[in-house]
Amino acid sequence: MDTYSLLREIADSWVLLAMFIFFLGTIVWAFRPGSRPVHDETSQIPFRNEDRPGDAARDTKNEELQS
């Protein structure tokens, strides 16, 4: 048996099985019960400083209008 055929057999069976197990492990890790608070906190990152920049810009514009 030449090297190419041996490597192809391994890739077709064992590597495919290893990749599938890795995929299932990743899905289980992402949806584990204890990860909910982490995902909730991460999902709020874009909105953390939402009020501050808009308020500062609005205050500057109001001061210019009043002057």
CYANA upper distance limits for C-alpha pairs under 8 A (distance plus 0.5 A):
  1 MET  CA      5 SER  CA      7.10
  1 MET  CA      6 LEU  CA      7.24
  2 ASP  CA      6 LEU  CA      6.96
  3 THR  CA      7 LEU  CA      6.62
  4 TYR  CA      8 ARG  CA      6.52
  5 SER  CA      9 GLU  CA      6.63
  6 LEU  CA     10 ILE  CA      6.84
  7 LEU  CA     11 ALA  CA      6.57
  8 ARG  CA     12 ASP  CA      6.45
  9 GLU  CA     13 SER  CA      6.80
 10 ILE  CA     14 TRP  CA      5.94
 10 ILE  CA     15 VAL  CA      6.91
 11 ALA  CA     15 VAL  CA      5.29
 11 ALA  CA     16 LEU  CA      6.81
 12 ASP  CA     16 LEU  CA      6.45
 13 SER  CA     17 LEU  CA      6.71
 14 TRP  CA     18 ALA  CA      6.58
 15 VAL  CA     19 MET  CA      6.57
 16 LEU  CA     20 PHE  CA      6.68
 17 LEU  CA     21 ILE  CA      6.70
 18 ALA  CA     22 PHE  CA      6.64
 19 MET  CA     23 PHE  CA      6.61
 20 PHE  CA     24 LEU  CA      6.74
 21 ILE  CA     25 GLY  CA      6.57
 22 PHE  CA     26 THR  CA      6.65
 23 PHE  CA     27 ILE  CA      6.84
 24 LEU  CA     28 VAL  CA      6.66
 25 GLY  CA     29 TRP  CA      6.51
 26 THR  CA     30 ALA  CA      6.61
 27 ILE  CA     31 PHE  CA      6.73
 28 VAL  CA     32 ARG  CA      6.34
 30 ALA  CA     35 SER  CA      7.53
 31 PHE  CA     35 SER  CA      7.34
 31 PHE  CA     36 ARG  CA      8.42
 32 ARG  CA     36 ARG  CA      8.34
 35 SER  CA     39 HIS  CA      6.79
 36 ARG  CA     40 ASP  CA      6.63
 37 PRO  CA     41 GLU  CA      6.62
 38 VAL  CA     42 THR  CA      6.62
 39 HIS  CA     43 SER  CA      6.54
 40 ASP  CA     44 GLN  CA      7.12
 41 GLU  CA     45 ILE  CA      7.42
 44 GLN  CA     48 ARG  CA      6.87
 46 PRO  CA     50 GLU  CA      8.26
 49 ASN  CA     53 PRO  CA      7.63
 50 GLU  CA     54 GLY  CA      7.60
 51 ASP  CA     55 ASP  CA      6.55
 52 ARG  CA     56 ALA  CA      6.76
 53 PRO  CA     57 ALA  CA      6.81
 54 GLY  CA     58 ARG  CA      6.56
 55 ASP  CA     59 ASP  CA      6.55
 56 ALA  CA     60 THR  CA      6.78
 57 ALA  CA     61 LYS  CA      6.76
 58 ARG  CA     62 ASN  CA      6.64
 59 ASP  CA     63 GLU  CA      6.70
 60 THR  CA     64 GLU  CA      6.84
 61 LYS  CA     65 LEU  CA      6.80
 62 ASN  CA     66 GLN  CA      6.70
 63 GLU  CA     67 SER  CA      6.76
